[in-house]
Structure formats: C-alpha cells, structure tokens
Amino acid sequence: MNELLALVLSDLQLLAKPSLFNLYFAVASIPAGFVFAVFMALGKASRNRLVAALCRGYVYAFRGSPFFIQLFMFYSLALAFNMTLWKPLGIDWLVLHPLFLGPAILTLNTTAYTAEIFHGALMAVPRGELEAARAYGMTPLQQFRSVTWPHLIRIAWPAYTNEVVFLFHATALIYFTLPVIDDQKDLMNKAGELFERDYNAFVHFSVAALYFLAISVVIFFVFGLVYRRLMRHMPQAQRLRFLPRWLG
C-alpha cells in the first residue's frame, strides 16, 4: 500500500509539468476559435447563398470528420509545403512546431463546433425584440450589439462550456500525431513513458485522468461564474452546474 501511494505521489509530481502543455493547447486555441465561430455562425445565417454555403460546408467538414484524422491531414499538408513554401520563407521552424500547429488545428476544429452552437443560439433569439429594435431605428450593428449578441451568448453559454471541456480533452490526441520536441511531453505522452518503465497502466494513466478531471472541474467552475454574470438580471433562472451532482 505504501509503495502504491508513493508511486501515485511520484506520478502527481512528474505529470504536473506535462499537464501545462495540454492546458496551453486549449488556452491558445479557445480565443481565436471563439472569434472565428461568431463570424462563421453569422455567415451560416447570411442571406448570401454563397457565403452561407461555404460556412455550412466548413462546419460540416470539421464536424463530420474525427479530430485525429484532421491532425494527420493538416500535419501532412504542412510537411508537403515545407520545401517549397515554409523553408524558403524561413518560417518552417514555426509552422511545423507542435506548439503552433497543435493550437492551429484545434482552432479550426473548435470553430466548426462552436459555430454550430452559436448558429443555433442565433436562431433562438426572439424575433419580436429584433423587430422592436428595427422599429426603434437601430442600425444592424446596434441591433447586433444590443439585442442579438446578449441573447445569443446567454443561450449558447452552457453548450459552449461543454465544447471547451471537450476541446481540452481533445488535446490528449495532439502528441499522438505531431512530433515531440525536446521534453515537451503532454499528459498522455508522459504517462505512456512512465508505463514503459514498469507497465503499471492503472496508476500512471489514472493519475493522468485525474489531472484531466481536476482541470475540467476548474473550467466548469470558471465558466459557471461567467454564466452567473450573464444571467445576473434573472435571479430565478437555473444556474449552470459546474460540479457533479454527487458533490453538491
């Protein structure tokens, strides 16, 4: 029992730094994915058939294919252009680096999923309030800023919170595809390295899962606080749960 406890404590220490790489991949891709998704959702709802078709096609392509395949596809594409484009420009060290390419592919992926969430929320914005805004003489930009956006973000936030957690979990796949440079190992890579020492899969991967769980709880907590802020004008509204029911 003491040996098992010592091994768990050792893994907690050894996996602390790798967990930061998973966190980095998520944090680096969330802001850009959020912004791109807003424009993608608006494009999907556009009256311009070409713009709407292109946005729908993008969302369908990324939602309809596994993220693991997307990693392989874009890494292979980046390698294919290395000698003809990236290397002559002197940016091959950046484009092919996993700390750049990983968040870039994650951004493309989360843009599609988040755009679908935002588009659904956009369709749920009360039409009566939009008509009232037009009758009041608001410009389209004023309508979006004062009516559409506040409703959209409140409606979409619970589903978007889940997407952020799924995005963080997807970071476990990045170093299964992209090269590991120096000692830049994430949770799954480091847990696999520890497993190769003593073949104790239960302890090493359980501790890695514990890190994923702990960070996921923090994400739910932070996004729950934001949701409370968004819904502060509706004190009777159901609050977004950020902890499992068995924790309270």
C-alpha positions as CSV (number, residue, x, y, z in Angstrom):
1,M,0.0,0.0,0.0
2,N,2.8,2.4,0.9
3,E,4.5,1.6,-2.4
4,L,1.3,2.3,-4.3
5,L,0.9,5.6,-2.5
6,A,4.5,6.6,-3.2
7,L,4.0,5.8,-6.9
8,V,0.9,7.9,-7.1
9,L,2.6,10.9,-5.4
10,S,5.5,10.5,-7.7
11,D,3.2,10.5,-10.7
12,L,1.4,13.6,-9.5
13,Q,4.7,15.4,-9.4
14,L,6.0,14.0,-12.7
15,L,2.8,14.8,-14.6
16,A,2.4,18.4,-13.3
17,K,4.5,20.0,-16.0
18,P,3.1,17.8,-18.9
19,S,-0.4,18.9,-17.8
20,L,0.6,22.5,-18.6
21,F,1.1,21.6,-22.3
22,N,-2.5,20.3,-22.5
23,L,-3.7,23.4,-20.8
24,Y,-1.6,25.5,-23.2
25,F,-3.1,23.9,-26.3
26,A,-6.6,24.6,-25.1
27,V,-6.0,28.2,-23.9
28,A,-4.1,29.1,-27.1
29,S,-7.0,27.9,-29.4
30,I,-10.1,29.0,-27.5
31,P,-10.0,32.8,-28.1
32,A,-9.3,32.5,-31.8
33,G,-11.9,29.7,-32.2
34,F,-14.5,31.8,-30.3
35,V,-14.0,34.8,-32.6
36,F,-13.9,32.8,-35.8
37,A,-17.0,30.9,-34.7
38,V,-19.0,34.1,-34.3
39,F,-18.3,35.1,-37.9
40,M,-18.9,31.6,-39.1
41,A,-22.3,31.4,-37.4
42,L,-23.3,34.8,-38.9
43,G,-22.1,33.6,-42.3
44,K,-24.1,30.4,-42.0
45,A,-27.2,32.6,-41.3
46,S,-26.3,35.0,-44.1
47,R,-28.8,35.7,-46.9
48,N,-25.9,35.5,-49.3
49,R,-26.2,31.9,-50.6
50,L,-22.6,31.6,-51.5
51,V,-21.4,32.7,-48.0
52,A,-23.9,30.5,-46.3
53,A,-23.0,27.5,-48.4
54,L,-19.2,28.0,-47.7
55,C,-19.8,28.3,-44.0
56,R,-22.1,25.3,-43.9
57,G,-19.6,23.3,-45.8
58,Y,-16.8,24.2,-43.4
59,V,-18.9,23.3,-40.4
60,Y,-20.0,20.0,-41.9
61,A,-16.5,19.0,-42.9
62,F,-14.9,19.5,-39.5
63,R,-17.9,18.2,-37.5
64,G,-18.1,15.2,-39.8
65,S,-14.5,14.0,-39.6
66,P,-12.6,12.8,-36.5
67,F,-10.1,15.2,-34.9
68,F,-7.5,12.5,-35.0
69,I,-7.8,12.4,-38.9
70,Q,-7.7,16.2,-39.1
71,L,-4.4,16.2,-37.2
72,F,-2.8,13.8,-39.6
73,M,-4.2,15.6,-42.6
74,F,-3.0,19.1,-41.7
75,Y,0.4,17.9,-40.5
76,S,0.9,16.0,-43.8
77,L,-0.2,19.1,-45.7
78,A,2.2,21.3,-43.7
79,L,5.0,18.9,-44.4
80,A,4.1,18.8,-48.2
81,F,4.7,22.6,-48.4
82,N,7.8,22.7,-46.3
83,M,10.4,22.7,-49.0
84,T,8.5,24.9,-51.4
85,L,6.9,27.4,-49.1
86,W,7.8,27.4,-45.4
87,K,11.5,26.8,-45.7
88,P,12.2,29.4,-48.4
89,L,10.3,31.9,-46.2
90,G,12.3,30.9,-43.1
91,I,9.2,30.1,-41.1
92,D,9.4,26.3,-41.2
93,W,10.6,26.3,-37.5
94,L,7.3,27.9,-36.6
95,V,4.7,26.3,-38.9
96,L,5.9,22.7,-38.2
97,H,6.3,23.2,-34.5
98,P,3.6,21.4,-32.5
99,L,3.2,24.3,-30.1
100,F,2.0,26.3,-33.2
101,L,0.4,23.6,-35.4
102,G,-1.5,22.0,-32.5
103,P,-3.4,25.1,-31.4
104,A,-3.9,26.0,-35.1
105,I,-5.7,22.7,-35.9
106,L,-7.6,22.8,-32.6
107,T,-8.8,26.3,-33.6
108,L,-10.1,25.1,-36.9
109,N,-11.9,22.2,-35.2
110,T,-13.5,24.2,-32.4
111,T,-14.5,26.9,-34.8
112,A,-16.8,24.5,-36.5
113,Y,-18.4,23.1,-33.3
114,T,-18.7,26.5,-31.7
115,A,-20.2,28.0,-34.8
116,E,-22.9,25.4,-34.8
117,I,-23.7,26.2,-31.2
118,F,-23.8,29.9,-31.9
119,H,-25.9,29.5,-35.0
120,G,-28.5,27.5,-33.0
121,A,-28.5,30.3,-30.4
122,L,-28.8,32.9,-33.1
123,M,-31.9,31.2,-34.5
124,A,-33.4,31.2,-31.0
125,V,-33.1,35.0,-30.5
126,P,-36.6,36.4,-30.0
127,R,-37.8,37.9,-33.3
128,G,-40.1,40.3,-31.5
129,E,-37.1,42.0,-29.9
130,L,-35.4,42.3,-33.2
131,E,-38.5,43.8,-34.8
132,A,-38.7,46.3,-31.9
133,A,-35.1,47.3,-32.4
134,R,-35.7,47.9,-36.1
135,A,-38.8,49.9,-35.2
136,Y,-36.8,51.9,-32.8
137,G,-34.4,52.9,-35.6
138,M,-31.4,50.9,-34.6
139,T,-28.8,50.2,-37.3
140,P,-27.9,46.5,-37.9
141,L,-24.7,46.9,-35.9
142,Q,-26.7,48.4,-33.0
143,Q,-29.2,45.6,-33.2
144,F,-26.4,43.0,-33.0
145,R,-24.6,44.7,-30.1
146,S,-27.7,45.5,-28.0
147,V,-30.2,42.7,-28.8
148,T,-28.7,39.8,-30.8
149,W,-25.4,39.3,-29.1
150,P,-26.6,39.4,-25.4
151,H,-29.3,36.8,-26.2
152,L,-27.0,34.7,-28.3
153,I,-24.2,34.4,-25.7
154,R,-26.7,33.6,-22.8
155,I,-28.4,30.9,-24.8
156,A,-25.2,29.4,-26.1
157,W,-23.0,29.6,-23.0
158,P,-23.9,26.2,-21.3
159,A,-23.3,24.3,-24.6
160,Y,-20.2,26.3,-25.3
161,T,-18.9,25.4,-21.8
162,N,-19.2,21.7,-22.8
163,E,-17.4,22.4,-26.1
164,V,-14.4,24.0,-24.2
165,V,-14.2,20.9,-21.9
166,F,-14.3,18.6,-25.0
167,L,-11.6,20.7,-26.6
168,F,-9.4,20.4,-23.6
169,H,-9.9,16.6,-23.7
170,A,-9.0,16.6,-27.4
171,T,-5.5,17.9,-26.6
172,A,-4.7,14.4,-25.5
173,L,-4.5,13.4,-29.2
174,I,-2.1,16.1,-30.4
175,Y,1.2,14.4,-29.5
176,F,-0.1,11.1,-30.8
177,T,0.3,12.7,-34.3
178,L,2.7,15.7,-34.0
179,P,6.4,15.2,-33.1
180,V,7.6,15.5,-29.6
181,I,10.4,18.2,-29.4
182,D,12.9,18.0,-26.6
183,D,11.0,17.3,-23.3
184,Q,7.7,18.8,-24.4
185,K,5.5,15.9,-23.4
186,D,1.9,16.2,-22.6
187,L,-0.1,14.1,-20.1
188,M,-0.6,11.1,-22.3
189,N,2.9,11.1,-23.6
190,K,4.4,11.3,-20.2
191,A,2.0,8.7,-18.8
192,G,3.0,6.4,-21.7
193,E,6.7,6.9,-20.9
194,L,6.1,6.0,-17.3
195,F,4.1,3.0,-18.3
196,E,7.0,1.7,-20.4
197,R,9.1,1.6,-17.2
198,D,7.0,-0.7,-15.1
199,Y,3.9,-1.5,-17.2
200,N,1.7,-0.2,-14.5
201,A,-1.1,1.2,-16.7
202,F,-3.6,1.6,-13.9
203,V,-1.6,4.0,-11.8
204,H,0.0,6.1,-14.5
205,F,-3.0,6.6,-16.7
206,S,-5.3,7.0,-13.7
207,V,-3.2,9.9,-12.4
208,A,-3.2,11.5,-15.9
209,A,-7.0,11.1,-15.9
210,L,-7.1,12.8,-12.5
211,Y,-5.3,15.8,-14.0
212,F,-7.9,16.0,-16.8
213,L,-10.7,15.7,-14.3
214,A,-9.3,18.4,-12.0
215,I,-8.7,20.9,-14.8
216,S,-12.2,20.1,-16.2
217,V,-13.7,21.0,-12.9
218,V,-11.9,24.3,-12.9
219,I,-13.2,25.0,-16.4
220,F,-16.7,24.3,-15.3
221,F,-16.3,26.5,-12.2
222,V,-14.9,29.5,-14.2
223,F,-17.4,29.2,-16.9
224,G,-20.2,28.8,-14.3
225,L,-19.1,32.1,-12.8
226,V,-19.3,33.7,-16.2
227,Y,-22.8,32.3,-16.8
228,R,-24.0,33.6,-13.4
229,R,-22.7,37.0,-14.5
230,L,-24.5,36.8,-17.9
231,M,-27.7,35.8,-16.1
232,R,-27.5,38.2,-13.2
233,H,-30.6,40.0,-14.3
234,M,-32.6,36.8,-13.9
235,P,-32.2,35.7,-10.3
236,Q,-34.7,32.8,-10.6
237,A,-33.0,31.3,-13.7
238,Q,-31.5,27.9,-13.3
239,R,-27.7,28.2,-12.7
240,L,-25.2,26.3,-14.8
241,R,-23.8,23.4,-12.7
242,F,-20.1,23.2,-12.6
243,L,-19.7,20.3,-10.2
244,P,-21.1,16.7,-10.5
245,R,-24.4,16.3,-8.6
246,W,-22.8,13.9,-6.1
247,L,-20.5,16.8,-5.0
248,G,-23.4,19.0,-4.1
